[in-house]
Amino acid sequence: MLKLARAITRLNLFIGKWVALLILPMFVMLVTDVAMRYLVGRPAVWTTELTQLVFGFYAVIGGGWLLAERAHVNVDIFYGGFPRRRKALVDALTSVLFFLFLSVLIWQGSSMAWESAGKLETSQSTWNPQIWPVKLAIPVAGLLLLLQGIVRLVSDIRVLMGLPNEEAVFGKQASDQPAH
């Protein structure tokens, strides 16, 4: 079980670190758009739309990484001051909402992605790129987030049971999270 948890966390950390590099081509595309607008007198047809597609992928696929790093938003006015066990209890109790949200995301996202891929959906713009790969990223990201959520829930249960909880296995510990 611990090997599986390590593998899931490593996979999400690996994906997150590589996907984070997408910020560089997005920056280059936006600078290109601005340069084309001021130097040539009109923006390139493709830069803004491609940046939006890359950002859409970037935004959804990084969820598992954020959860592994415990970087998702909390209401730290209360949560930040909780001891480690109380944080684990709150996280375990609220995981019901998390898993409910993910089940709807994966279900609806899969339906939308398969429909889009089935008709090779495009954006219908002047440039007209394929958008189904970005839509396909939604259920894939949901599954990665679901797996990391299970790892986090197991981590929280281990904390509540007083069992050792390796940081390398489960990502950052709740007590390592800075209070904001």
Steps between C-alpha positions, in 0.01 A plus 500: 500500500780744587676424168180583313460824697862592423449426131183713480667790678814473284286490185309814601820680600666402172202613291468822698864594459490440124166672451628801694745553214205582272505848647805574282338433159187683619716802583675481161167475316356801680815705439484395134139616487588840644802536269290412195235749605747790538762415236281365220178674592291191574532204734563148375176304461619204704693634801218599734293190431795262533597669826145446628511131403841448660385684813185286518714186495745656747221596741324163514791258490686661792234415761662174615834675538343776708334243725826306542667826600201595719485826311123524447321789669388465862322740729814551703346741749391187689671206328851652511505501880371145542734231631595224255236252622216753479608594146493132409153464652365803312659377177357149547151633573499742207637236265138388450435827313828462312415150379145605411635788293752273329243237415288763322808651333619163369151389395403821321854568376522151347167543327602837360849377400377188319237699313759761402758238395237304310427792271860635506365829630667822396464852635305633197723809498697640207798284597273205595732276707401162643373550855408141586848422645453773761154367584646150529742638762206572735414139593869403497573783743198396706636147529845623602340727759279214622801272548688771689188568707489135605867519596430815703200342674712197593765742627243683715366172638856394588549829687173447689605146591839622622688300234822615333430715199799532267521831318659326200198271473213741544639840401523795739374453853212712619722656765749607229242725338566868563220698659378791284 
